[in-house]
Amino acid sequence: MRINRRHFVAATISVVAMPHIARSQARELVMIGYGTAQDDPIKRVAAELGKRHAGVTLRVIGGLSAEALAQIKAARGASPYDLAVMGTPAIINAVGEDVLEPLTVSKIPSFAKLDPRFPPAARGVGVPVNFSGFGIAYNKQTVRTPPTTWADLWKPEFAGKVGLARPQSNLGLGAVSIASRAFGRPDDDMEFGLQKWRELKPLVGRSPPLLQQMLERGEIGACILWHDNTALAAATGLPFGYVKTPQPIILPSSVVMFRRTAHAELIHEFAEIFLSEEIQRFQTNPPYFFGPTLAGVPTPQAAAEFLPSTPAEVAAMASIDWEKVAPQRGKTVEAFDRMFAG
């Protein structure tokens, strides 16, 4: 589910594109992150970990969790990574591949302080540390009357103006499911969702970043996009607006640990630092706009346009039924590629 810049005090962190991974230091942790500015909260956690343990470093590898899981599977479970920040769909797939070692929550005292709605998202193996939201991003220069509901995207005035991400990403997979929900069907009726998108004849972005670029260039007027990516773009001066919809749909992300890591104790401490109030508040503010999972951490006013902030919005937060949707990713991608080939 996004994501250049700053110096760090004691932890040396390099952000690289994807894979050749070398462990030149015995105390280097390798982590799957976002590969964008949204890795900054991760780096802040790593800096604190480095202060506590001299010589500990973290390398953040940007990329889709699905691609990383395919890499691990090809290596027959020999993960080149120690940990990851991973959304629920990828966690479900990773559990199915048996590549994760469950974190021991008794070693993470702040786990008990989580908003009780979030632990189930980690499927018993990880620690939820933030969430992102699905919403409708639109270009204010080309869309004068923005949609207010998911179904509004199918109105005639948006014909030829809507973009869609490929469902290899959580964003695209969620968008297919949202199309079913928007028209009263179950979340996991992916065939119906694909047919609704086919009716709309969207312009396809092969990845969420490419979809966002299409919106920036005015090639599309609106699309389903992550709230934090939209907020980051708007903060740079791009003319982006954002619609949370009456029922904000969110996707929690969790710190998870891969099997065979030599750094289990450090990873537990990393998760505990991530749940500190200081980090939870830091990541909610511009330019990151992540939703907090720690109970009692408010949404700052600067993020209220993008994050559920009013009591009604927070109470209405919902998620996709990923247990039923995530296992359909492969066949959904195949059907999508046939449908929108060329």
Secondary structure in CASP SS format (residue, H / E / C, confidence):
PFRMAT SS
TARGET T0000
AUTHOR 0000-0000-0000
METHOD secondary structure of the structure
MODEL  1
M C 1.00
R C 1.00
I C 1.00
N C 1.00
R C 1.00
R C 1.00
H C 1.00
F C 1.00
V C 1.00
A C 1.00
A C 1.00
T C 1.00
I E 1.00
S E 1.00
V E 1.00
V E 1.00
A C 1.00
M C 1.00
P C 1.00
H C 1.00
I C 1.00
A C 1.00
R C 1.00
S C 1.00
Q C 1.00
A C 1.00
R C 1.00
E E 1.00
L E 1.00
V E 1.00
M E 1.00
I E 1.00
G E 1.00
Y C 1.00
G C 1.00
T C 1.00
A H 1.00
Q H 1.00
D H 1.00
D H 1.00
P H 1.00
I H 1.00
K H 1.00
R H 1.00
V H 1.00
A H 1.00
A H 1.00
E H 1.00
L H 1.00
G H 1.00
K H 1.00
R H 1.00
H C 1.00
A C 1.00
G C 1.00
V C 1.00
T E 1.00
L E 1.00
R E 1.00
V E 1.00
I E 1.00
G E 1.00
G C 1.00
L C 1.00
S H 1.00
A H 1.00
E H 1.00
A H 1.00
L H 1.00
A H 1.00
Q H 1.00
I H 1.00
K H 1.00
A H 1.00
A C 1.00
R C 1.00
G C 1.00
A C 1.00
S C 1.00
P C 1.00
Y C 1.00
D C 1.00
L E 1.00
A E 1.00
V E 1.00
M E 1.00
G E 1.00
T H 1.00
P H 1.00
A H 1.00
I H 1.00
I H 1.00
N H 1.00
A H 1.00
V H 1.00
G H 1.00
E H 1.00
D C 1.00
V C 1.00
L E 1.00
E E 1.00
P C 1.00
L C 1.00
T C 1.00
V H 1.00
S H 1.00
K H 1.00
I C 1.00
P H 1.00
S H 1.00
F H 1.00
A H 1.00
K H 1.00
L E 1.00
D C 1.00
P C 1.00
R C 1.00
F C 1.00
P H 1.00
P H 1.00
A H 1.00
A H 1.00
R C 1.00
G C 1.00
V C 1.00
G C 1.00
V E 1.00
P E 1.00
V E 1.00
N E 1.00
F E 1.00
S E 1.00
G E 1.00
F E 1.00
G E 1.00
I E 1.00
A E 1.00
Y E 1.00
N E 1.00
K C 1.00
Q C 1.00
T C 1.00
V C 1.00
R C 1.00
T C 1.00
P C 1.00
P C 1.00
T C 1.00
T C 1.00
W H 1.00
A H 1.00
D H 1.00
L H 1.00
W H 1.00
K C 1.00
P H 1.00
E H 1.00
F H 1.00
A C 1.00
G C 1.00
K C 1.00
V E 1.00
G E 1.00
L E 1.00
A E 1.00
R C 1.00
P C 1.00
Q C 1.00
S C 1.00
N H 1.00
L H 1.00
G H 1.00
L H 1.00
G H 1.00
A H 1.00
V H 1.00
S H 1.00
I H 1.00
A H 1.00
S H 1.00
R H 1.00
A H 1.00
F C 1.00
G C 1.00
R C 1.00
P C 1.00
D C 1.00
D C 1.00
D C 1.00
M H 1.00
E H 1.00
F H 1.00
G H 1.00
L H 1.00
Q H 1.00
K H 1.00
W H 1.00
R H 1.00
E H 1.00
L H 1.00
K C 1.00
P C 1.00
L E 1.00
V E 1.00
G E 1.00
R C 1.00
S C 1.00
P H 1.00
P H 1.00
L H 1.00
L H 1.00
Q H 1.00
Q H 1.00
M H 1.00
L H 1.00
E H 1.00
R C 1.00
G C 1.00
E C 1.00
I C 1.00
G C 1.00
A E 1.00
C E 1.00
I E 1.00
L E 1.00
W E 1.00
H H 1.00
D H 1.00
N H 1.00
T H 1.00
A H 1.00
L H 1.00
A H 1.00
A H 1.00
A H 1.00
T C 1.00
G C 1.00
L C 1.00
P C 1.00
F E 1.00
G E 1.00
Y E 1.00
V E 1.00
K C 1.00
T C 1.00
P C 1.00
Q C 1.00
P C 1.00
I E 1.00
I E 1.00
L E 1.00
P E 1.00
S E 1.00
S E 1.00
V E 1.00
V E 1.00
M E 1.00
F E 1.00
R C 1.00
R C 1.00
T C 1.00
A C 1.00
H C 1.00
A H 1.00
E H 1.00
L H 1.00
I H 1.00
H H 1.00
E H 1.00
F H 1.00
A H 1.00
E H 1.00
I H 1.00
F H 1.00
L C 1.00
S C 1.00
E H 1.00
E H 1.00
I H 1.00
Q H 1.00
R H 1.00
F H 1.00
Q H 1.00
T H 1.00
N C 1.00
P C 1.00
P C 1.00
Y C 1.00
F C 1.00
F C 1.00
G E 1.00
P E 1.00
T C 1.00
L E 1.00
A C 1.00
G C 1.00
V C 1.00
P C 1.00
T C 1.00
P C 1.00
Q H 1.00
A H 1.00
A H 1.00
A C 1.00
E C 1.00
F C 1.00
L C 1.00
P C 1.00
S C 1.00
T C 1.00
P H 1.00
A H 1.00
E H 1.00
V H 1.00
A H 1.00
A H 1.00
M C 1.00
A E 1.00
S C 1.00
I C 1.00
D C 1.00
W H 1.00
E H 1.00
K H 1.00
V H 1.00
A H 1.00
P H 1.00
Q H 1.00
R H 1.00
G H 1.00
K H 1.00
T H 1.00
V H 1.00
E H 1.00
A H 1.00
F H 1.00
D H 1.00
R H 1.00
M H 1.00
F C 1.00
A C 1.00
G C 1.00
END
